[in-house]
Each structure stands twice: as structure tokens, then as C-alpha cells.
Amino acid sequence: MLPTADPASAWWVICLCAEWCGVCREWREAFTLTAAAHPELRFAWVDVEDEAEAMGDVDIETFPTLLIAHQDRPLFFGPLQPSGAQFTRLIASLQESSPALAKPDEAGPLFRRLASTVLRKS
């Protein structure tokens, strides 16, 4: 879990990764820098193997995968190229318009499971 200045934020930016994944390990620095640049958001780094129970039947096939939610509504759920610039643009786009992007049906239940277990620890 990454600390943020606003623990009451209604925004969550969750990176679903695995410790064994080299791309995830390389991506973590950009994720941490982006978190520091956006203290109004809550960021979480979730190792999918450590949190297998919360992941349920969701199988992450491409790392890194992001789950971005506002309040209890997932706005984005999918892989993202590990690019700090692309990541920043995605966050800005979601904050500006909160678009209803196509998401798998599993995004909502996954976010609720993570929120009730993993994210509650922050």
C-alpha cells in the first residue's frame, strides 16, 4: 500500500501485479512517482498472488493491470503499458470526465472484494 495525503479520497488507483514479474518491478517506480504527484488520490499496489482470496476467479493475464475506481464505481480495468506519461494521461482523463469505459463484468465485484479486505488495511 502506498501512503497518500488524503485517506478519505473517493478515488482508487490500484495496480494488480506479481512480485515475480520483471515488468511490474520496473513499473513500480513510475507508479510510486505518480502516486506522489497525485496526493488527492489513493494508490494501492496489490500482489495478485498474495491476495488470491480477494482476487477470486479473476485471472490477470497481462501485467501491469490497473483498476481505477471513483467511489464504488470502476472506471477502468485493464492492462496499461508501463509508461508514466500514458498513466498520467489516463488518470487526468478519468478525473475530468469519469467516462464509462468498457470494463469486464468482473471489475465491480473485484473492486468490492479488494475494498473490503486489502484496501481497508491502508
C-alpha positions as MATLAB code, in Angstrom:
seq = 'MLPTADPASAWWVICLCAEWCGVCREWREAFTLTAAAHPELRFAWVDVEDEAEAMGDVDIETFPTLLIAHQDRPLFFGPLQPSGAQFTRLIASLQESSPALAKPDEAGPLFRRLASTVLRKS';
ca = [
       0.000    0.000    0.000;
       1.246    3.478   -0.786;
       0.510    6.347    1.604;
      -1.387    9.382    0.325;
      -2.201   12.768    1.782;
      -5.947   12.271    1.572;
      -7.068    8.966    3.094;
     -10.729    9.917    2.597;
     -10.354   10.206   -1.170;
     -13.120    8.616   -3.183;
     -10.633    7.729   -5.946;
      -8.647    4.484   -6.017;
      -5.830    3.653   -8.414;
      -4.935    0.003   -7.901;
      -2.086   -1.743   -9.661;
      -2.543   -5.506   -9.878;
       0.885   -7.076  -10.268;
       3.034  -10.002   -9.218;
       6.377   -9.901   -7.449;
       7.886  -12.396   -9.894;
       7.060  -10.130  -12.867;
      10.056   -8.115  -14.043;
       7.853   -5.576  -15.840;
       5.935   -4.992  -12.588;
       9.137   -4.479  -10.615;
      10.330   -1.946  -13.206;
       6.913   -0.250  -13.305;
       6.693    0.197   -9.546;
       8.924    3.287   -9.504;
       6.747    5.102  -12.078;
       3.645    4.057  -10.126;
       5.129    5.407   -6.884;
       6.159    8.693   -8.541;
       2.674    9.122   -9.997;
       1.171    8.449   -6.566;
       3.369   11.154   -5.058;
       2.251   13.587   -7.777;
      -1.442   12.908   -7.046;
      -1.993   13.129   -3.276;
      -5.719   13.636   -3.885;
      -5.990   10.001   -4.997;
      -5.448    6.752   -3.108;
      -2.986    4.333   -4.661;
      -2.535    0.657   -3.868;
      -0.065   -1.915   -5.132;
      -1.680   -5.348   -4.920;
       0.286   -8.541   -5.490;
      -2.306  -10.839   -7.045;
      -0.668  -13.951   -5.616;
      -0.540  -12.572   -2.078;
      -4.198  -11.559   -2.355;
      -5.501  -14.629   -4.187;
      -8.612  -14.834   -1.999;
      -9.635  -11.250   -2.772;
      -8.894  -11.784   -6.474;
     -11.442  -14.587   -6.591;
     -11.817  -16.067  -10.070;
     -10.278  -13.008  -11.755;
      -7.205  -14.087  -13.681;
      -4.820  -11.271  -14.563;
      -3.165  -12.254  -17.820;
      -1.245   -9.076  -18.646;
       0.886   -7.143  -16.168;
       0.593   -4.443  -15.081;
      -3.198   -4.266  -14.906;
      -4.895   -1.238  -13.390;
      -8.221   -0.937  -11.628;
      -9.266    2.692  -11.245;
     -12.467    3.451   -9.370;
     -14.329    6.517   -8.194;
     -16.354    5.879   -5.067;
     -17.563    2.308   -5.642;
     -17.701    2.537   -9.450;
     -14.833    1.073  -11.503;
     -13.964    3.399  -14.379;
     -11.029    1.498  -15.846;
      -9.935   -2.109  -15.563;
      -7.277   -3.403  -17.872;
      -3.623   -3.612  -18.750;
      -1.616   -0.467  -19.280;
       1.728   -0.133  -20.957;
       4.233    0.716  -18.247;
       4.601    4.327  -19.321;
       4.452    7.113  -16.781;
       3.155    9.565  -19.401;
       0.355    7.247  -20.537;
      -0.551    6.526  -16.906;
      -0.766   10.255  -16.104;
      -2.945   10.908  -19.174;
      -5.309    8.092  -18.198;
      -5.734    9.450  -14.668;
      -6.326   13.002  -15.947;
      -8.872   11.764  -18.481;
     -10.806    9.825  -15.866;
     -10.784   12.704  -13.383;
     -12.010   15.183  -15.988;
     -14.907   13.219  -17.353;
     -15.332    9.926  -15.460;
     -16.201    8.177  -18.723;
     -17.974    4.869  -18.748;
     -15.232    2.813  -20.364;
     -15.925   -0.764  -21.328;
     -14.959   -2.969  -18.422;
     -15.291   -6.671  -17.839;
     -18.254   -7.618  -15.656;
     -15.800   -8.797  -13.028;
     -14.419   -5.272  -12.356;
     -17.157   -4.220   -9.916;
     -17.126   -7.373   -7.790;
     -13.308   -7.391   -7.762;
     -13.167   -3.792   -6.561;
     -15.686   -4.509   -3.796;
     -13.684   -7.561   -2.631;
     -10.432   -5.584   -2.628;
     -12.110   -2.674   -0.831;
     -13.485   -4.921    1.887;
     -10.185   -6.687    2.529;
      -6.953   -5.416    1.025;
      -7.718   -1.700    0.711;
      -9.211   -1.492    4.182;
      -5.698   -2.112    5.574;
      -4.471    1.265    4.319;
];
